[in-house]
Amino acid sequence: MLSNDLKKGDMVLLNDGFEAKILDNRKGSTRLVETDNLINPGHKDMGSIYAANIAFKIEPDGSRTPVTTTPQAQKARDMCDAIFGGL
């Protein structure tokens, strides 16, 4: 599955191990997501992430489908890594 195929409401697993919910239907190198707040349990954080940071789509039955990054999104991620040293 391509990162562009993810829809609003889909649950994903990020490369850093966090689970997130997709909040937009955009296509491209960034997506808007919501994650659990680590400091204040029960609260949510919302923000943009690079699509290349999405590892898996979490299906309703709990299984995981690998997410492939589009060439455009990977190029944006590579540029960010070159500037910030892979942070």
Beta strands, then each sheet from edge to edge (+ up, - down):
strand 1: 11-14
strand 2: 19-22
strand 3: 30-36
strand 4: 44-50
strand 5: 54-58
strand 6: 64-66
sheet 1: 4+ 3- 2+ 1- 5+ 6-
end
